[in-house]
Amino acid sequence: MSGAALGIEIVVVFFLALFLLHRYGDFKKQQRMVLFGTLLAWYLCFLIVFILPLDVSTTIYRQCKKEHEEQASVLSPLPSNHSTANTTAAPTKSVLTPCYKPWSYIPDGIMPVFWRVVYWTSQCLTWLLLPFMQSYARSGGFSITGKIKTALIENAIYYGTYLLIFGSLLIYVAVHPEWYELQTIGITAANTWGLFLLVLLLGYGLVEIPRSYWNASRHGHLLIKTYFKASKLMTEKADAEENLEDVMEEVRKVSESIKYNHPLRKYIDTILRKCPLDYQEKMGRNMDDYEDFDDKQNTYPTEKSLVKLHKQVIYAVQRHNRTRVQWQILLQQAIHLEDVAKNETSSTHQFVHSFPSSEPAGWFSRYIYTPTCLLRRWFYRLLSVVLTLFSVAVVWSECTFFSTRPVLSLFAIFIQLAERDYNYLYIEMACFITIFFLCTCVYSTVFRIRVFNYYYLASHHQTDAYSLQFSGMLFCRLTPPLCLNFLGLIHMDSAISHQNKLQTAYTSIMGSMRVLSFIANGFYIYYPMLIVILCIATYFSLGTRCLNLLGFQQFMDDSEMTSDLIDEGKELIRREKRKRQRIEDGESRRREWKERYGNPREDYAARNRSSHEMKETSYSDTVNSKAKYTRSGSRAERDRIELLQDAEPLDFNADALTDDPLDPESGRHSGGRYLSMSSSRSRIFDDV
């Protein structure tokens, strides 16, 4: 098993990152560079989280071997000429206890190289490549050179700040004799910024995640919040549609002004390909490409303005598609929650849907884990209580992890108890659950926060390139300080615990923070205590109340504005349900009409032949002999027409016609007008 666990986790983490990217990104429409950069950033961050428990267990085994070697050197047996040789040999065997190699042991030399590659790759991504790729993907340039130029200009201030910080650090190192610690200083600066952001996000997630699961057990609360979201989303959807209309109108004007042989026409065609299909058809019908452009006119747009327009089109189309998809998803959720509320008071024990689902439910959700059963509700409540206990343990440990005598950090106590018995499986599971919970609190906050319309992670493949890469940057900046904070909680970082223990391979790559004592002994110890204040502020929703005062509507139970938006959302959902009900009724009537009157082709052919024979018999009693001769003379033509008519779908009331449909002279009678319209009516009805 040596190294096998490392290889298995590398593969599993890759597919996990790929699954999340598939959920939020769009493999078919987004650029390959954007997808690759985001996937690499997410993959490296998840890899650090999953591999770190293996590093901890391997370090504990190496520490055990080191202690045994030291004890063996101290308690080594004396030479045979001494009389105390037999007395010292016995204590040696009783003191030294065997060290069991962990099942996931990683050979020496692998982990330092692995951490060095993962860490520096993630840092290059977050500080250099991803900001450039963000500007490149968001640029409206029409060529690779133009996009690169725009990206460099936008990131000039960004990279200039890096040069200023690097110059300051270089001056600091030149003044002090520890010039070789420049790498550690750079790592310290990056982790200090990451820790500052980490505490903010962690303080929110520690409270909000348990509360979200508790609220998930309250169907009434979820329904009211869904109404509130529907009202806000409809406003955003209308704004997105209006913005798209304005941008498309500007595109239409530019497209009409620049003709087919203008040098800038190729840029217009590129912009038109980014527009929705219905707008492309409208603009294509209004094109007069046969007209030449006039060189004397000066009303043509510049290439710079077309680049700006191209950028606006990309943003407007993506925002419109995102709000449209989210509205459909939110509508489904609201209808489902309303069905749950109705079925809770129903006397029947079968869940009745307002609209039939396209996918049949499984037996587990149909009979055991139904939406109205108490099992689902109590499961969410139990999960919320467990997560709350984890949150309390994290807050307590963040405030006491610097105390080593006595050990007050709960996670350090758990790891040290397992370390005595060398229970490596328990150590790895405890480390993984702890760091996974911390990452869930931090990463879920990254997925939830929304910076206006510039950064917004939307599921169902609706996240734009800018938001995907911005999330990758945040993950790369947050993961290293989160892992260092975790190692401090379990007293595996000697820079904080001040214990003479072996460093993990991850800590050895990150470097010792003692080179900057005011950060190692001050900021890293006391700043995480602010998490208590952040948790209290999140529990009482102080941030939400401040946003409401600033004009950003947030969901609050005791707000008058929230009540108005809930009523508005309820009316919107009711209106959409009526619209969907009318569509369902129309389709059901169409199916019923088709089942009643849409007879098979063979039945109609037989009925058509019988009616033809009856009408031919009645004709023989009323027409003269000349008409009979004409009809019999065109028998071959009438047979050919009959075969053609049998091959076509006929009108539902064709059997009510009183004239002979096969009579070539029937066009002279009044029935001939119905014959000429029958095929057209049949096609129109089928289309409807």
Secondary structure, DSSP 8 states (H G I E B T S, - for coil): -TTHHHHHHHHHHHHHHHHHHHHHS-TTTS-HHHHHHHHHHHHHHHHHHHHHHHHHHHHHHHHHHHHHHHHHHHS----TTSTTHHHHHHHHHHH-------TT---TTHHHHHHHHHHHHHHHIIIIIHHHHHHHHH---SSHHHHHHHHHHHTHHHHHHHHHHHHHHHHHHHHSS-GGGHHHHHHHHHHHHHHHHHHHHHHHHHHHHHHHHHHHT-HHHHHHHHHHHHHHHHHHHHHHHHHHHHHHHHHHHHHHHS-TTSTTHHHHHHHHHHS-HHHHHHHHHT--TTS---TT------HHHHHHHHHHHHHHHHHHHHHHHHHHHHHHHHHHHHHHHHHHT-SSSS---SS--SS---HIIIIIS-TTSHHHHHHHHHHHHHHHHHHHHHHHHHHHTT-TTTT--HHHHHHHHHHHTT-HHHHHHHHHHHHHHHHHHHHHHHHH-EETTTEE--TTT---HHHHHHHHHHHHHHHHHHHHHHHHHTT--HHHH-------HHHHHH--GGGSHHIIIIIHHHGGGGHHHHHHHHHTTHHHHHHHHTT-----TT-HHHHHHHHHHHHHHHHHHHHHHHHHHHHHHHHHHHHHH---HHHHHHHHHHHHHHHHHHHHHHS-HHHHHHHHHTHHHHHHHHHHHHTS---TTGGG--S-TT-TTGGGSTHHHHHHHHHHHHHHHHH-
